[in-house]
Amino acid sequence: MAAGIYPYFLPLTGHEGTTVTLGDRELVMCGSNNYLGLTSDPRVRKAAADALDRYGPSCTGSRFLNGNLDLHDQLESELADFYGKPAAAVISTGYQANLGTISALAGRGDVVFADRDAHASIVDGCVLSGAKHRRFRHNDAGALDRGLAAVPAQAGKLVVVDGVYSMEGDLCALPEIVEVCKRHGARLIVDDAHGLGVLDQGRGTCSHFGLTDQVDLITVTFSKSLASLGGAVVGDDDVIHYIKHHARSLIFSASATPASMAAALAALRILREEPWRPERAQQNADYLRAGLLSLGISPGESSTPVIPLRTRGVIDTLLLWRRLIDNGVYTNPVVPPAASPRLRLSLMATHTTEHLNRVLDALSGETDMFLREDQPDATDGMAELAELADSSAARP
């Protein structure tokens, strides 16, 4: 903190989507998952305000008991229809959706395979389930194939992957993974937190590949494209019914608030009515990637509005984050163990060309801080963090 490069828990005093206020300064926000720009949409805000007036601030109980509203049921119905699946279960957060779904379906004697880059909620769901947990090399369907082949025939087999990976911005190798799952009789869950609202007119990764009907369950969060808080799982009626009666994170948590449900419902309807929003988010990402390449900065394997910029190490990441703040751009610094050192940028449909040019201008003077493609990844960074902490503590 004393070094002035502690990047967490910053108290924003204003948030208008594409810009935020930090202290008395306005920054271009490139660290939010608000892909469709709907957090500032007056229709979404009005829906939340109206629900607050009608239902109050909380349901004060689990959906299983007193906390189920018509808003929860309506959102489930419209989500299922949007995805072309028979049913959906709304759960209080996206994290809890993965936690509850995986732990409800898998148990002792089963084996769950998860991509090595899968979200923490998937890892925690696997651990909570009590099933054997195996991780396979990122997007390596061959490694998954070999792993599943080694599982006893009588064991239940579940595979869980992200649709869009939140640290790389790359897509799951879904066609290959679907084929491997079919070959071994494994069930498949796709966490599409970063695909909803982004790919294929917002219908996500499974629809992008034309494989929605071949994926057993899709989990989503409302805290990104749907400008709210909450999560859901969509799939077949009997499976969703089972999850709603066995997912501990649903049964033993207070239901999502009325304002959150109304906001997500309004955002989902806007997404359906305004397909230009996913298209614009992708166009903005393509524009920024082209600009980065012109500066000699690699955007990695990203093909979505999530763009990773790998740095030379932890200290460079934090220094660069601070310099960009000072130059009017808000980004997310990522350090181990979350991922190798990088800045993570995420773009919105509502970013203007002026916003994006401001980001490129801020980055143009910092190109020596980024990892070149011909350089190996930085180390895990623990020694760097310790060194930084020691030097900070030594300052008066």
C-alpha positions as CSV (number, residue, x, y, z in Angstrom):
1,M,0.0,0.0,0.0
2,A,2.8,2.4,0.9
3,A,4.2,2.0,-2.6
4,G,0.9,3.3,-4.0
5,I,0.3,0.3,-6.2
6,Y,-2.1,-1.7,-4.1
7,P,-4.9,-2.3,-6.6
8,Y,-7.8,-3.8,-4.6
9,F,-10.9,-2.6,-2.9
10,L,-10.8,0.8,-4.5
11,P,-13.8,2.9,-3.4
12,L,-15.4,4.1,-6.6
13,T,-17.6,7.1,-6.0
14,G,-19.5,7.0,-9.3
15,H,-20.2,4.3,-11.9
16,E,-21.8,5.2,-15.2
17,G,-20.8,2.0,-17.1
18,T,-18.1,3.1,-19.6
19,T,-16.6,5.6,-17.1
20,V,-16.2,5.5,-13.3
21,T,-15.2,8.1,-10.7
22,L,-12.2,7.4,-8.5
23,G,-11.7,10.2,-6.0
24,D,-12.3,13.3,-8.1
25,R,-11.1,11.7,-11.4
26,E,-13.1,10.2,-14.2
27,L,-11.6,7.0,-15.7
28,V,-12.5,5.0,-18.8
29,M,-13.7,1.7,-17.3
30,C,-11.9,-1.3,-19.0
31,G,-12.1,-3.6,-16.0
32,S,-15.8,-4.4,-15.9
33,N,-17.8,-7.4,-17.3
34,N,-20.6,-5.1,-18.2
35,Y,-20.4,-6.3,-21.8
36,L,-23.7,-4.9,-23.1
37,G,-23.4,-1.6,-21.1
38,L,-26.7,-2.2,-19.4
39,T,-25.8,-1.2,-15.9
40,S,-26.5,2.4,-16.9
41,D,-29.5,1.7,-19.0
42,P,-32.5,3.6,-17.7
43,R,-34.9,0.7,-18.4
44,V,-32.8,-1.6,-16.3
45,R,-32.5,0.9,-13.5
46,K,-36.3,1.6,-13.5
47,A,-37.1,-2.1,-13.4
48,A,-34.9,-2.5,-10.3
49,A,-36.4,0.6,-8.7
50,D,-40.0,-0.5,-9.4
51,A,-39.3,-4.0,-7.9
52,L,-37.8,-2.4,-4.8
53,D,-41.0,-0.3,-4.4
54,R,-43.3,-3.3,-4.9
55,Y,-41.5,-6.1,-3.1
56,G,-39.0,-4.4,-0.7
57,P,-35.3,-4.8,-0.5
58,S,-35.2,-8.6,0.4
59,C,-37.2,-11.8,0.5
60,T,-35.5,-12.6,3.8
61,G,-35.5,-16.3,3.1
62,S,-34.6,-19.2,0.8
63,R,-36.5,-19.8,-2.4
64,F,-37.2,-23.2,-1.0
65,L,-39.4,-21.7,1.8
66,N,-40.6,-18.1,1.8
67,G,-38.2,-16.4,-0.7
68,N,-39.7,-17.4,-4.0
69,L,-41.3,-14.6,-6.0
70,D,-43.1,-14.5,-9.3
71,L,-40.0,-12.6,-10.6
72,H,-37.8,-15.7,-9.9
73,D,-40.2,-17.9,-11.8
74,Q,-40.6,-15.5,-14.7
75,L,-36.8,-15.1,-15.1
76,E,-36.5,-18.9,-15.1
77,S,-39.1,-19.3,-17.8
78,E,-37.6,-16.6,-20.1
79,L,-34.0,-17.8,-19.6
80,A,-35.0,-21.4,-20.6
81,D,-36.8,-20.0,-23.6
82,F,-33.8,-17.9,-24.6
83,Y,-31.5,-20.8,-24.5
84,G,-33.9,-23.3,-26.1
85,K,-33.9,-25.5,-23.0
86,P,-36.9,-26.9,-21.2
87,A,-36.2,-25.4,-17.7
88,A,-34.0,-23.2,-15.6
89,A,-33.2,-22.8,-11.9
90,V,-32.3,-19.3,-10.6
91,I,-29.8,-19.3,-7.8
92,S,-28.6,-16.3,-5.7
93,T,-25.2,-15.9,-7.5
94,G,-23.3,-17.3,-10.4
95,Y,-20.7,-18.7,-8.1
96,Q,-23.4,-20.5,-6.1
97,A,-25.0,-21.8,-9.4
98,N,-21.8,-23.8,-10.2
99,L,-21.2,-24.8,-6.6
100,G,-24.8,-26.1,-6.1
101,T,-25.1,-27.7,-9.5
102,I,-21.9,-29.7,-9.5
103,S,-22.2,-30.7,-5.8
104,A,-25.8,-31.8,-6.3
105,L,-25.1,-34.0,-9.3
106,A,-21.7,-35.6,-8.5
107,G,-20.7,-37.5,-5.4
108,R,-18.6,-40.3,-3.9
109,G,-17.8,-42.9,-6.6
110,D,-18.1,-40.3,-9.4
111,V,-15.3,-38.5,-11.3
112,V,-15.5,-34.9,-12.3
113,F,-13.1,-33.5,-15.0
114,A,-12.6,-29.8,-15.2
115,D,-10.4,-27.7,-17.6
116,R,-7.3,-26.5,-15.8
117,D,-8.3,-22.9,-16.4
118,A,-11.8,-23.4,-15.2
119,H,-13.3,-20.8,-12.8
120,A,-12.8,-21.1,-9.1
121,S,-16.5,-21.8,-8.5
122,I,-16.1,-24.9,-10.7
123,V,-13.1,-26.1,-8.7
124,D,-14.9,-25.5,-5.4
125,G,-18.0,-27.3,-6.7
126,C,-15.9,-30.3,-7.5
127,V,-14.3,-30.3,-4.1
128,L,-17.6,-29.9,-2.3
129,S,-19.2,-32.8,-4.3
130,G,-16.9,-35.4,-2.7
131,A,-16.3,-36.9,-6.2
132,K,-12.8,-37.5,-7.5
133,H,-11.6,-34.4,-9.1
134,R,-9.4,-34.5,-12.2
135,R,-8.1,-31.4,-14.1
136,F,-7.0,-31.6,-17.8
137,R,-4.8,-29.4,-19.8
138,H,-6.5,-26.3,-21.0
139,N,-8.7,-26.9,-24.1
140,D,-7.0,-30.2,-24.7
141,A,-9.7,-32.7,-25.7
142,G,-7.0,-35.4,-26.2
143,A,-6.0,-35.1,-22.5
144,L,-9.6,-35.3,-21.5
145,D,-10.1,-38.3,-23.7
146,R,-7.2,-40.1,-22.1
147,G,-8.4,-39.2,-18.6
148,L,-12.0,-40.4,-19.2
149,A,-10.7,-43.7,-20.7
150,A,-9.0,-44.4,-17.4
151,V,-12.2,-44.1,-15.4
152,P,-13.9,-47.4,-14.4
153,A,-16.9,-48.1,-16.6
154,Q,-19.3,-48.1,-13.6
155,A,-18.3,-44.7,-12.3
156,G,-20.4,-41.6,-13.1
157,K,-18.5,-39.1,-15.3
158,L,-19.0,-35.4,-15.4
159,V,-17.0,-32.8,-17.4
160,V,-17.2,-29.1,-16.6
161,V,-15.7,-26.3,-18.8
162,D,-16.0,-22.6,-19.3
163,G,-17.5,-21.4,-22.5
164,V,-15.4,-18.3,-22.6
165,Y,-12.3,-18.3,-20.3
166,S,-12.3,-15.2,-18.2
167,M,-8.5,-14.7,-18.0
168,E,-7.6,-15.4,-21.7
169,G,-10.8,-14.4,-23.5
170,D,-10.5,-17.6,-25.6
171,L,-13.3,-20.0,-26.4
172,C,-13.7,-23.5,-25.2
173,A,-12.9,-26.2,-27.7
174,L,-16.5,-27.3,-27.4
175,P,-17.0,-29.4,-30.6
176,E,-14.0,-31.7,-29.7
177,I,-15.1,-31.9,-26.0
178,V,-18.6,-32.8,-26.9
179,E,-17.3,-35.6,-29.1
180,V,-15.1,-36.9,-26.3
181,C,-18.0,-36.8,-23.8
182,K,-20.2,-38.8,-26.2
183,R,-17.5,-41.4,-26.7
184,H,-17.2,-42.0,-22.9
185,G,-20.8,-41.5,-21.8
186,A,-19.9,-38.4,-19.8
187,R,-22.3,-35.6,-18.9
188,L,-21.2,-32.0,-19.8
189,I,-21.7,-28.7,-18.0
190,V,-20.7,-25.4,-19.7
191,D,-20.2,-22.4,-17.5
192,D,-21.1,-19.6,-19.9
193,A,-20.8,-16.6,-17.6
194,H,-18.7,-14.7,-20.2
195,G,-20.5,-16.1,-23.2
196,L,-24.1,-15.0,-22.3
197,G,-24.7,-11.7,-24.0
198,V,-21.5,-11.9,-26.1
199,L,-21.6,-14.7,-28.6
200,D,-24.2,-15.6,-31.2
201,Q,-26.6,-12.7,-30.6
202,G,-26.0,-13.2,-26.9
203,R,-27.0,-16.9,-26.7
204,G,-23.5,-17.9,-25.8
205,T,-20.8,-20.4,-26.6
206,C,-23.0,-23.5,-27.1
207,S,-25.2,-21.7,-29.6
208,H,-22.1,-20.2,-31.3
209,F,-21.0,-23.8,-32.1
210,G,-24.6,-25.0,-32.8
211,L,-24.3,-27.5,-29.9
212,T,-26.8,-26.3,-27.3
213,D,-28.9,-29.4,-27.6
214,Q,-25.8,-31.6,-27.1
215,V,-24.7,-29.9,-23.8
216,D,-26.5,-31.2,-20.7
217,L,-26.4,-28.1,-18.6
218,I,-25.4,-24.4,-19.0
219,T,-24.7,-22.2,-16.0
220,V,-24.7,-18.4,-16.2
221,T,-24.4,-15.4,-14.1
222,F,-26.4,-12.2,-14.2
223,S,-23.5,-10.0,-12.9
224,K,-22.0,-9.5,-16.3
225,S,-24.1,-9.0,-19.4
226,L,-27.4,-8.9,-17.5
227,A,-26.3,-6.0,-15.3
228,S,-27.4,-7.5,-12.1
229,L,-26.5,-10.1,-9.4
230,G,-27.5,-13.8,-9.5
231,G,-27.0,-16.9,-11.5
232,A,-28.9,-19.8,-13.1
233,V,-28.6,-23.3,-14.6
234,V,-30.6,-24.3,-17.6
235,G,-31.3,-27.8,-18.9
236,D,-33.8,-30.6,-19.0
237,D,-36.9,-30.5,-16.7
238,D,-36.0,-33.6,-14.6
239,V,-32.4,-32.5,-14.0
240,I,-33.4,-28.9,-13.1
241,H,-36.1,-30.3,-10.7
242,Y,-33.5,-32.5,-9.0
243,I,-31.0,-29.6,-8.7
244,K,-33.7,-27.3,-7.2
245,H,-34.3,-29.9,-4.5
246,H,-30.6,-30.9,-3.8
247,A,-28.4,-27.9,-4.4
248,R,-27.4,-26.7,-1.0
249,S,-26.4,-23.3,-2.2
250,L,-30.0,-22.7,-3.3
251,I,-31.8,-24.4,-0.4
252,F,-29.7,-22.8,2.3
253,S,-29.2,-19.3,0.9
254,A,-31.5,-16.3,0.9
255,S,-33.0,-15.8,-2.6
256,A,-31.8,-13.2,-4.9
257,T,-33.3,-9.8,-4.2
258,P,-36.4,-8.5,-6.1
259,A,-34.4,-5.6,-7.6
260,S,-31.7,-7.9,-8.8
261,M,-34.3,-10.2,-10.5
262,A,-36.2,-7.4,-12.1
263,A,-32.9,-5.9,-13.4
264,A,-31.8,-9.2,-14.9
265,L,-35.2,-9.8,-16.5
266,A,-35.2,-6.3,-18.0
267,A,-31.6,-6.8,-19.3
268,L,-32.5,-10.2,-20.8
269,R,-35.4,-8.6,-22.7
270,I,-33.3,-5.8,-24.0
271,L,-30.7,-8.3,-25.2
272,R,-33.4,-10.1,-27.2
273,E,-34.7,-6.9,-28.6
274,E,-31.3,-5.3,-29.4
275,P,-29.0,-7.8,-31.0
276,W,-26.7,-4.9,-32.0
277,R,-25.3,-4.9,-28.5
278,P,-23.3,-8.2,-28.7
279,E,-22.2,-7.2,-32.2
280,R,-21.0,-3.8,-31.0
281,A,-19.1,-5.3,-28.0
282,Q,-17.3,-7.6,-30.4
283,Q,-16.5,-4.8,-32.9
284,N,-15.0,-2.8,-30.1
285,A,-12.9,-5.7,-29.0
286,D,-11.7,-6.2,-32.6
287,Y,-10.9,-2.5,-32.9
288,L,-8.8,-2.5,-29.7
289,R,-7.0,-5.8,-30.6
290,A,-6.0,-4.2,-33.9
291,G,-4.8,-1.1,-32.1
292,L,-2.8,-3.2,-29.6
293,L,-1.1,-5.1,-32.4
294,S,-0.2,-1.9,-34.1
295,L,1.6,-0.9,-30.9
296,G,3.4,-4.2,-30.7
297,I,1.3,-5.5,-27.8
298,S,0.0,-9.0,-28.0
299,P,-3.7,-9.5,-27.1
300,G,-3.0,-13.2,-26.6
301,E,-5.5,-15.8,-27.8
302,S,-8.5,-13.6,-27.2
303,S,-11.4,-13.6,-29.6
304,T,-14.0,-12.0,-27.3
305,P,-14.3,-8.7,-25.4
306,V,-11.9,-10.1,-22.7
307,I,-8.4,-9.1,-23.7
308,P,-5.3,-10.2,-21.6
309,L,-2.1,-8.2,-21.8
310,R,0.7,-10.3,-20.4
311,T,3.4,-8.3,-18.5
312,R,7.0,-9.1,-17.6
313,G,6.1,-9.8,-13.9
314,V,4.1,-9.0,-10.9
315,I,5.8,-5.7,-10.1
316,D,5.5,-4.5,-13.7
317,T,1.8,-5.5,-13.6
318,L,1.1,-3.3,-10.5
319,L,3.3,-0.4,-11.7
320,L,1.6,-0.5,-15.1
321,W,-1.9,-0.6,-13.5
322,R,-1.0,2.5,-11.5
323,R,0.3,4.4,-14.5
324,L,-2.8,3.7,-16.4
325,I,-5.0,4.9,-13.5
326,D,-2.9,8.1,-13.6
327,N,-3.6,8.3,-17.3
328,G,-7.3,7.9,-17.0
329,V,-7.8,4.2,-17.7
330,Y,-9.1,1.6,-15.3
331,T,-7.9,-2.0,-15.9
332,N,-7.7,-5.2,-13.8
333,P,-4.3,-6.3,-12.6
334,V,-4.0,-10.1,-12.4
335,V,-1.2,-11.8,-10.4
336,P,-0.6,-15.4,-9.3
337,P,-2.2,-17.6,-8.2
338,A,-5.2,-16.3,-10.2
339,A,-3.1,-16.4,-13.5
340,S,0.3,-15.4,-14.8
341,P,1.0,-11.6,-14.4
342,R,-1.2,-9.5,-16.8
343,L,-3.6,-6.7,-17.2
344,R,-7.1,-7.9,-18.0
345,L,-9.2,-5.6,-20.2
346,S,-12.9,-6.1,-20.9
347,L,-14.9,-4.0,-23.3
348,M,-18.5,-3.0,-23.6
349,A,-21.0,-2.4,-26.4
350,T,-21.3,1.2,-25.2
351,H,-17.6,2.1,-25.3
352,T,-17.1,4.8,-28.0
353,T,-14.1,5.0,-30.4
354,E,-13.0,8.0,-28.3
355,H,-12.9,5.7,-25.2
356,L,-10.9,3.1,-27.0
357,N,-8.4,5.6,-28.5
358,R,-7.9,7.0,-25.0
359,V,-7.0,3.4,-23.8
360,L,-4.6,3.0,-26.8
361,D,-3.0,6.3,-26.1
362,A,-2.4,5.4,-22.5
363,L,-0.8,2.1,-23.5
364,S,1.3,3.5,-26.2
365,G,4.0,4.8,-23.9
366,E,4.2,1.5,-21.9
367,T,5.0,-1.1,-24.5
368,D,8.3,-2.1,-22.9
369,M,6.3,-3.4,-19.8
370,F,4.6,-6.1,-21.7
371,L,5.7,-9.7,-22.4
372,R,6.7,-10.3,-26.0
373,E,5.5,-13.4,-27.7
374,D,9.0,-14.8,-28.0
375,Q,9.5,-14.5,-24.2
376,P,8.6,-17.2,-21.7
377,D,5.8,-16.6,-19.2
378,A,6.9,-14.8,-16.1
379,T,7.5,-16.9,-12.9
380,D,4.8,-17.4,-10.4
381,G,5.7,-14.0,-8.9
382,M,5.7,-14.9,-5.2
383,A,9.3,-13.8,-4.8
384,E,8.5,-10.5,-6.5
385,L,5.5,-10.0,-4.2
386,A,7.6,-10.6,-1.1
387,E,10.3,-8.2,-2.4
388,L,7.7,-5.6,-3.0
389,A,6.2,-6.0,0.4
390,D,9.6,-5.7,2.1
391,S,10.5,-2.6,0.1
392,S,7.1,-1.0,1.0
393,A,7.5,-1.8,4.6
394,A,10.9,-0.1,4.6
395,R,9.5,3.2,3.5
396,P,8.9,5.9,6.1
